[in-house]
Amino acid sequence: MASETLALRNGWVVTQNPKREIVKADVLIENGRIASIGKVGNADETIDAKGCAVIPGLINAHTHISMTLMRGIADDVNLEKFLEKTFRVDALRTPEDIKAGAELGAVEMLRSGCTSFVDMYYGQDVIAEAVDESGIRGFLGWVVLDEKFTTQKGSPLKNCEAFIDKHSGRERIHPLVALQGVYVCSEDTLLGARKLAEKKDTLLHIHLSETRKEVYDHQASTGKRPGDWLYDIGFLSERLLAAHCAWLTMGEIRKLAERGVSAAHCPVSNMKLASGFEAPVPEMQSNGIAVGLGTDGCSSQNRLDMWGEMKTCALLHKVQRLDAAVMPAQRVFDMATIEGARALKIEKELGSIEVGKTADMAVIDLRHPAMVPTFRENLISNLVYSCQGDCVRDTLVNGKPVVLDGKFTTLDRDAVVERAQIIGEKFFN
């Protein structure tokens, strides 16, 4: 659909604006941006959203998209054994394999209303191709680590810089600097990465305090916990999005908040790998840290399902604290939308349905059995606790429908799935 104007009519618009208004309205999109909300006139094309909710596109704040091909390859083991298995497979992967995994991940996310994802991987050039062809929005971080630990050819830092230079300024591709973690990144590598991010004006992304072993090993070698150490060496900054953060102390949380660091909470991955009881998300939020939600990769989470991530996030914190009021539905939905955008420092463009913003949106069928009955009063709760991927009818990125009535307008879904199945077999064999 190449029209300049598109109207979504008669839906319940979950704006996620500062007042968190939910309004029965039309949404007019013009040249990829939200032009008006209310009763709109003629448009070149129309999507009938009657009986539906129109929501901001979901933001997956941390994943490894190409690991879809490793789904189920390292289940029911701890993180150390998991990494051993996945690193062994990673060493065998070709650029074609990486792209096939990225296409499969894009199909899974777009079909379930996720319009943006933050990725950490090498081979981001071919992942960028999959992003371009699928229509999704990618915040793509080329992974940086010490040269002695990498399987990359050449310097990871130089590879990252070349990737950023190649893809800066593209419409839906946002290159950034990603770091594996303190366990494979020296002080020189970390500060070199920060310098590169400042030079290129990009985000930084890192795994931080994901496991108790990571924390204790680092404390044994440096005398400091990772968050404290990163603060002391001058690495922390408002550019940084830290994934997991499962083993932070209150002192570390305050230091991250002081430096403007954001976080990506990955509850399902952390639970499945038994990495931590839970990240201290309420404490991070109460200290002003923007916390988004991430699925992590399919090798650990098995799905790129933001609906499951939202529900798990709410339930995990409630049961751990024996407090049903902790992590209410609105706060969790915020994490998947506007707070995710704030964590990426892009809340002026994404995360809510407001005039002037980029039109990344999803249309949810409120007549799906899992969503009935829905009214304005319980809409947010139903989105968090009841909604699932097949409740999503349409997905739009930059105002362009990439999924309409459950059908893709970009990639050939069946061909993507078949190719991924064939390639995946060699890793299991």
C-alpha positions as CSV (number, residue, x, y, z in Angstrom):
1,M,0.0,0.0,0.0
2,A,1.8,3.1,-1.3
3,S,-0.8,5.7,-0.4
4,E,0.3,9.0,1.1
5,T,-2.6,9.1,3.6
6,L,-4.1,6.2,5.5
7,A,-7.0,6.3,8.0
8,L,-7.6,3.7,10.7
9,R,-11.3,4.2,11.5
10,N,-13.5,3.6,14.5
11,G,-11.1,1.9,16.8
12,W,-10.3,2.2,20.5
13,V,-7.1,4.2,20.4
14,V,-4.8,3.4,23.3
15,T,-2.7,6.6,23.0
16,Q,-0.1,6.0,25.8
17,N,0.1,9.8,25.9
18,P,1.0,11.5,29.2
19,K,-2.6,11.1,30.4
20,R,-2.8,7.5,29.1
21,E,-6.0,8.4,27.3
22,I,-8.1,5.7,25.6
23,V,-10.4,7.3,23.0
24,K,-12.8,6.0,20.4
25,A,-11.4,7.7,17.3
26,D,-9.9,7.6,13.9
27,V,-6.2,8.0,13.3
28,L,-5.0,9.7,10.1
29,I,-1.5,8.9,8.9
30,E,0.2,11.1,6.4
31,N,3.7,10.3,5.0
32,G,4.5,7.9,7.7
33,R,3.5,10.2,10.6
34,I,0.4,10.6,12.8
35,A,-1.4,13.6,11.3
36,S,-4.6,13.7,13.5
37,I,-6.6,11.7,16.0
38,G,-10.4,12.1,16.2
39,K,-12.9,12.2,13.4
40,V,-10.9,12.4,10.2
41,G,-12.0,13.1,6.6
42,N,-11.1,11.4,3.4
43,A,-7.9,9.4,3.0
44,D,-6.3,7.6,0.2
45,E,-6.7,4.2,2.0
46,T,-8.7,3.1,5.0
47,I,-8.4,0.3,7.5
48,D,-11.6,-0.4,9.4
49,A,-10.7,-0.8,13.1
50,K,-14.2,-1.2,14.4
51,G,-14.2,-3.7,17.2
52,C,-10.4,-3.3,17.6
53,A,-7.9,-1.6,19.7
54,V,-5.2,0.5,18.0
55,I,-2.0,0.5,20.1
56,P,1.5,1.8,19.7
57,G,3.8,-0.8,18.2
58,L,5.5,-3.0,20.8
59,I,9.2,-2.4,21.5
60,N,11.4,-5.4,22.2
61,A,14.3,-3.8,24.1
62,H,16.7,-6.7,24.0
63,T,17.1,-9.7,21.7
64,H,19.3,-11.7,19.4
65,I,17.0,-12.0,16.4
66,S,19.1,-14.5,14.4
67,M,19.0,-17.0,17.3
68,T,15.5,-18.1,16.2
69,L,17.3,-20.9,14.4
70,M,18.6,-22.1,17.8
71,R,15.1,-22.5,19.3
72,G,15.2,-25.4,21.6
73,I,18.9,-26.2,21.2
74,A,20.0,-25.6,24.7
75,D,17.0,-26.0,27.0
76,D,17.0,-26.9,30.7
77,V,20.6,-26.1,31.4
78,N,22.2,-23.2,33.3
79,L,23.7,-20.2,31.6
80,E,27.3,-21.5,31.5
81,K,26.2,-24.7,29.7
82,F,23.8,-22.7,27.6
83,L,26.6,-20.4,26.4
84,E,28.9,-23.4,25.7
85,K,26.2,-24.9,23.4
86,T,25.2,-21.7,21.6
87,F,28.8,-20.5,21.1
88,R,29.6,-23.9,19.5
89,V,26.7,-23.5,17.0
90,D,27.5,-19.8,16.5
91,A,31.0,-20.7,15.2
92,L,29.3,-22.7,12.4
93,R,26.9,-20.1,11.2
94,T,27.2,-18.5,7.7
95,P,25.9,-15.1,6.7
96,E,23.0,-16.9,4.9
97,D,22.1,-18.7,8.2
98,I,22.2,-15.4,10.1
99,K,19.9,-13.7,7.6
100,A,17.4,-16.6,7.6
101,G,17.2,-16.4,11.4
102,A,16.6,-12.7,11.2
103,E,13.9,-13.1,8.7
104,L,12.2,-15.7,10.8
105,G,12.5,-13.4,13.9
106,A,11.0,-10.5,12.0
107,V,8.1,-12.5,10.9
108,E,7.4,-13.7,14.4
109,M,7.6,-10.2,15.9
110,L,5.7,-8.3,13.2
111,R,2.9,-10.9,13.2
112,S,2.5,-10.3,17.0
113,G,2.5,-6.5,16.8
114,C,6.1,-5.8,17.7
115,T,7.4,-3.1,15.4
116,S,10.9,-2.3,16.9
117,F,13.6,-4.5,18.4
118,V,17.1,-3.9,19.9
119,D,19.6,-6.5,18.7
120,M,23.0,-7.5,19.8
121,Y,25.0,-9.7,17.4
122,Y,27.8,-9.9,14.9
123,G,26.9,-10.1,11.2
124,Q,24.6,-7.2,11.5
125,D,25.0,-6.3,7.8
126,V,22.8,-9.3,6.8
127,I,20.4,-8.7,9.7
128,A,20.0,-5.2,8.3
129,E,19.1,-6.7,5.0
130,A,16.3,-8.7,6.7
131,V,15.1,-5.6,8.5
132,D,15.0,-3.7,5.3
133,E,13.1,-6.4,3.4
134,S,10.6,-7.3,6.2
135,G,9.6,-3.7,7.1
136,I,10.4,-4.0,10.8
137,R,12.4,-1.3,12.7
138,G,15.8,-2.5,14.0
139,F,18.1,-0.9,16.6
140,L,21.1,-3.0,15.5
141,G,24.1,-3.4,17.8
142,W,27.3,-4.9,16.4
143,V,28.7,-6.9,19.3
144,V,32.1,-5.7,20.6
145,L,34.4,-7.7,22.9
146,D,38.1,-8.2,23.5
147,E,39.8,-9.6,20.3
148,K,41.2,-12.6,22.2
149,F,37.6,-13.8,22.9
150,T,36.0,-13.2,19.5
151,T,35.4,-15.4,16.5
152,Q,35.1,-12.2,14.4
153,K,37.7,-11.5,11.8
154,G,39.6,-8.4,12.6
155,S,38.9,-5.9,15.4
156,P,35.3,-6.0,16.8
157,L,35.4,-2.3,17.5
158,K,36.5,-1.5,14.0
159,N,33.9,-3.8,12.6
160,C,31.3,-2.0,14.7
161,E,32.4,1.4,13.4
162,A,32.3,0.2,9.8
163,F,28.8,-1.1,10.3
164,I,27.6,2.2,11.8
165,D,29.2,4.1,9.0
166,K,27.5,1.9,6.4
167,H,24.0,2.1,7.9
168,S,23.7,5.5,9.6
169,G,20.8,7.6,8.3
170,R,18.7,4.8,7.0
171,E,14.9,4.9,7.5
172,R,14.3,1.9,9.8
173,I,17.8,0.9,10.7
174,H,19.4,2.5,13.8
175,P,23.0,1.2,14.2
176,L,24.5,1.2,17.7
177,V,27.5,-0.1,19.7
178,A,26.8,-3.3,21.7
179,L,29.1,-5.0,24.2
180,Q,28.9,-8.6,25.3
181,G,29.6,-8.0,29.0
182,V,32.3,-7.3,31.5
183,Y,33.4,-10.9,31.5
184,V,34.9,-10.5,27.9
185,C,35.4,-6.8,27.8
186,S,38.4,-5.1,29.3
187,E,38.4,-1.5,30.5
188,D,40.1,-0.4,27.3
189,T,37.4,-2.1,25.2
190,L,34.6,-0.6,27.2
191,L,36.0,2.9,27.1
192,G,36.8,2.5,23.4
193,A,33.2,1.5,22.8
194,R,31.9,4.5,24.7
195,K,34.1,6.8,22.8
196,L,32.9,5.3,19.5
197,A,29.2,5.8,20.6
198,E,29.9,9.4,21.4
199,K,31.8,9.9,18.1
200,K,28.9,8.4,16.1
201,D,26.1,9.7,18.3
202,T,24.6,6.2,18.9
203,L,23.3,4.2,21.8
204,L,25.4,1.7,23.8
205,H,24.0,-1.6,24.8
206,I,25.4,-4.2,27.2
207,H,24.6,-7.4,29.2
208,L,24.9,-6.3,32.8
209,S,24.8,-8.4,36.0
210,E,22.8,-11.2,34.4
211,T,23.9,-13.9,36.7
212,R,25.3,-14.3,40.2
213,K,28.4,-16.0,38.8
214,E,29.1,-13.0,36.6
215,V,28.9,-10.7,39.6
216,Y,30.9,-12.8,41.9
217,D,33.6,-13.6,39.3
218,H,34.0,-9.9,38.5
219,Q,34.1,-9.0,42.2
220,A,36.8,-11.6,42.7
221,S,39.0,-10.2,39.9
222,T,38.5,-6.4,40.4
223,G,37.2,-6.1,44.0
224,K,34.0,-4.5,42.7
225,R,30.6,-5.5,41.5
226,P,30.1,-4.8,37.7
227,G,27.8,-1.8,38.2
228,D,30.1,-0.2,40.7
229,W,33.2,-0.9,38.5
230,L,31.6,0.5,35.3
231,Y,30.7,3.7,37.3
232,D,34.2,4.0,38.6
233,I,35.9,3.6,35.2
234,G,33.6,6.2,33.7
235,F,31.7,3.9,31.3
236,L,28.2,4.6,32.4
237,S,26.3,7.3,30.5
238,E,22.8,8.3,29.3
239,R,23.6,6.5,26.1
240,L,23.7,3.1,27.8
241,L,20.9,0.5,27.7
242,A,21.8,-2.3,30.1
243,A,20.1,-5.7,29.6
244,H,19.0,-8.0,32.5
245,C,20.3,-6.1,35.5
246,A,19.2,-9.1,37.7
247,W,21.8,-8.8,40.4
248,L,22.1,-5.0,41.1
249,T,22.4,-3.6,44.6
250,M,20.6,-0.4,45.6
251,G,23.9,1.3,45.5
252,E,24.5,0.3,41.9
253,I,20.9,1.3,41.0
254,R,21.5,4.8,42.3
255,K,24.8,5.0,40.3
256,L,23.0,3.9,37.1
257,A,20.2,6.4,37.7
258,E,22.8,9.2,38.4
259,R,24.4,8.6,35.0
260,G,21.0,8.3,33.1
261,V,21.4,4.6,32.2
262,S,18.3,2.7,31.0
263,A,17.5,-1.0,31.4
264,A,15.9,-3.8,29.5
265,H,14.1,-6.4,31.7
266,C,14.0,-10.0,30.3
267,P,12.0,-11.9,32.8
268,V,11.3,-15.1,30.8
269,S,14.9,-15.6,29.8
270,N,16.1,-15.0,33.4
271,M,13.6,-17.4,34.8
272,K,14.3,-20.2,32.2
273,L,18.0,-20.0,32.7
274,A,17.6,-19.6,36.5
275,S,19.8,-16.5,36.2
276,G,18.2,-14.6,39.0
277,F,15.1,-14.4,41.2
278,E,14.1,-11.2,39.4
279,A,15.6,-7.9,38.4
280,P,14.9,-5.1,40.9
281,V,12.6,-3.4,38.4
282,P,10.4,-1.5,40.9
283,E,13.5,-0.1,42.6
284,M,15.0,0.9,39.3
285,Q,11.8,2.6,38.3
286,S,11.4,4.4,41.6
287,N,14.9,5.9,41.1
288,G,13.9,7.2,37.7
289,I,15.5,4.6,35.5
290,A,13.6,3.9,32.2
291,V,13.0,0.2,32.0
292,G,11.8,-1.5,28.8
293,L,10.9,-5.1,28.2
294,G,13.0,-7.6,26.1
295,T,12.5,-11.2,25.1
296,D,16.2,-12.0,24.8
297,G,17.0,-14.5,22.0
298,C,15.1,-17.6,21.1
299,S,17.9,-19.9,22.3
300,S,17.1,-18.9,25.8
301,Q,13.5,-17.6,25.7
302,N,12.3,-19.7,22.8
303,R,9.8,-17.1,21.6
304,L,10.0,-13.4,20.5
305,D,6.6,-12.9,22.2
306,M,6.2,-9.5,23.9
307,W,2.7,-10.5,25.1
308,G,4.0,-13.4,27.1
309,E,6.8,-11.2,28.4
310,M,4.4,-8.6,29.7
311,K,2.3,-11.1,31.6
312,T,5.3,-12.9,33.0
313,C,6.8,-9.6,34.1
314,A,3.7,-8.7,36.1
315,L,3.3,-12.2,37.6
316,L,6.9,-12.6,38.5
317,H,7.2,-9.4,40.6
318,K,3.8,-10.0,42.3
319,V,4.6,-13.5,43.5
320,Q,8.2,-12.7,44.5
321,R,7.1,-9.8,46.7
322,L,3.8,-11.4,47.7
323,D,2.1,-8.2,46.6
324,A,-0.6,-8.3,43.9
325,A,-0.5,-4.5,43.5
326,V,3.2,-4.5,42.5
327,M,3.7,-4.1,38.7
328,P,0.2,-3.2,37.7
329,A,-1.0,-3.7,34.1
330,Q,-0.6,-0.1,33.0
331,R,3.0,0.0,34.2
332,V,3.8,-3.2,32.4
333,F,2.2,-2.0,29.1
334,D,4.2,1.2,29.5
335,M,7.4,-0.9,29.6
336,A,6.5,-2.5,26.3
337,T,5.6,0.9,24.6
338,I,6.4,4.4,25.8
339,E,8.9,3.4,28.5
340,G,10.7,1.2,26.0
341,A,10.9,4.2,23.8
342,R,12.3,6.3,26.6
343,A,14.9,3.6,27.4
344,L,16.0,4.0,23.8
345,K,16.0,7.8,24.0
346,I,13.5,7.9,21.2
347,E,10.2,8.7,23.1
348,K,9.7,11.8,20.9
349,E,9.3,9.5,17.9
350,L,7.9,6.2,19.1
351,G,6.0,4.5,22.0
352,S,2.7,6.4,21.8
353,I,0.0,7.5,19.4
354,E,0.3,11.2,19.4
355,V,0.2,13.8,16.6
356,G,3.5,14.2,14.9
357,K,5.0,10.9,16.0
358,T,6.1,8.1,13.7
359,A,3.1,5.8,12.9
360,D,4.3,2.5,14.3
361,M,1.1,0.8,15.4
362,A,-0.8,-2.5,15.8
363,V,-4.5,-3.3,15.5
364,I,-5.8,-5.8,18.1
365,D,-9.0,-7.8,17.4
366,L,-11.1,-7.3,20.5
367,R,-13.5,-10.0,19.3
368,H,-10.8,-12.7,19.6
369,P,-12.1,-15.1,22.2
370,A,-9.1,-14.3,24.5
371,M,-10.1,-10.6,24.5
372,V,-13.9,-10.9,25.2
373,P,-15.4,-9.1,27.0
374,T,-13.3,-5.9,26.6
375,F,-14.4,-2.4,27.6
376,R,-12.5,0.9,28.0
377,E,-12.2,0.1,31.8
378,N,-10.5,-3.3,31.4
379,L,-8.7,-2.8,28.0
380,I,-5.2,-2.3,29.4
381,S,-5.6,-5.3,31.8
382,N,-6.8,-7.4,28.9
383,L,-3.9,-6.4,26.8
384,V,-1.4,-7.4,29.5
385,Y,-3.1,-10.5,31.0
386,S,-5.2,-11.9,28.1
387,C,-3.8,-10.8,24.7
388,Q,-1.7,-13.2,22.6
389,G,0.1,-12.9,19.3
390,D,-2.8,-14.1,17.2
391,C,-5.0,-11.4,18.6
392,V,-3.0,-9.0,16.4
393,R,-4.7,-8.3,13.1
394,D,-2.6,-5.6,11.5
395,T,0.8,-4.2,12.0
396,L,2.1,-0.9,10.6
397,V,5.6,0.5,10.6
398,N,6.3,4.0,9.4
399,G,2.7,4.2,8.5
400,K,2.9,1.3,6.1
401,P,1.0,-1.9,6.7
402,V,3.4,-4.8,6.9
403,V,0.7,-7.2,8.2
404,L,-2.9,-6.9,7.1
405,D,-5.6,-9.3,8.3
406,G,-2.8,-11.6,9.5
407,K,-1.1,-11.7,6.0
408,F,2.3,-10.2,5.3
409,T,2.7,-7.5,2.6
410,T,6.5,-7.8,2.6
411,L,8.2,-11.2,3.2
412,D,6.8,-14.5,2.0
413,R,6.0,-16.0,5.4
414,D,5.8,-19.6,4.2
415,A,9.1,-19.4,2.3
416,V,10.8,-17.9,5.4
417,V,9.6,-20.7,7.6
418,E,10.5,-23.4,5.2
419,R,14.1,-22.0,4.7
420,A,14.6,-21.7,8.5
421,Q,13.4,-25.2,9.1
422,I,15.9,-26.6,6.6
423,I,18.8,-24.6,7.9
424,G,18.0,-25.3,11.5
425,E,18.3,-29.0,11.0
426,K,22.1,-28.9,10.5
427,F,22.6,-27.3,13.9
428,F,20.7,-30.0,15.6
429,N,22.5,-32.7,13.7
